[in-house]
Amino acid sequence: MNNKFHKTFSTGEFADLFDINKDTLLYYDKINLFKPAGIHSNGYRYYTLEQLDSFIAIHSLRSVNLPIKDLKKYFASPSIDSLNELASIQIEKIKNEISNLKEIQTLLSNITEVTNELSNVTIGELIIKEMPVEYVLYSSAKDVDWDAPVEELSNMYEEFIKEIGIKELASFGSVLKTNKLLNEEYQKLECLFCRMEGPNAVKKPAGMYAIIYHQGKYDSLKGTYFNLIKELKKQDFITDGDVYEEYLLHSLVATNEDDYITKISVKVKKTQN
């Protein structure tokens, strides 16, 4: 055993070659995936140089998260066709994982965007600012009535989540048509919306927007809408598009409805004198 071509490695030494825990090798031995070359007279397992190629193959496939059971099946009768099939199946799994990670990224990005925005909010103050183009997704369900039973509204929300293909929304909102605003029909909303890109996304136009933040229950929005209209008239603005009612701070981070924060924005233009 002194010849360099017959060098043996202890379990710990062999594990160190691949930067893995030696318990991994013991587990592979137990399930008959990769066994040691032999056992010394003192009862310790040992591995040889000749086993390196075999373990590199196993380690490489495990590094791309191939399941143990699939590896055992493959190495029982390895072939080009079975390796191709194994890789193809794993590619589809990875595609699904990437899709899920993108969904999580979108949710977390929305959360950080909202929390950063709320750190600079003054409740009840009208802001006029230029806004860039935004992409929004609208619900197929129309005529959202906040006076409807909770179960009906909840079902509409759940259907919207399914439509846009994500599990949860960091923030979402409703669209109020201008004529409903002017007629003070604040509970009669057009549809739900979410700010995000997608195949069915629609461009929310760039331009000058009036923005006001409301704190409190949704059924108390009426007072904020009164202030919005009053301030627009005072500053010689008129509405130039639909109203977007976005629920920034809701049950996700607030247990008391009095702490909810709603962002109301509407495209505006100066009145013609």
Summary of the structure (lengths in Angstrom):
residues: 273
radius of gyration: 30.5
end to end distance: 100.6
largest distance: 102.0
contacts: 722
relative contact order: 0.11
helix: 45%
strand: 25%
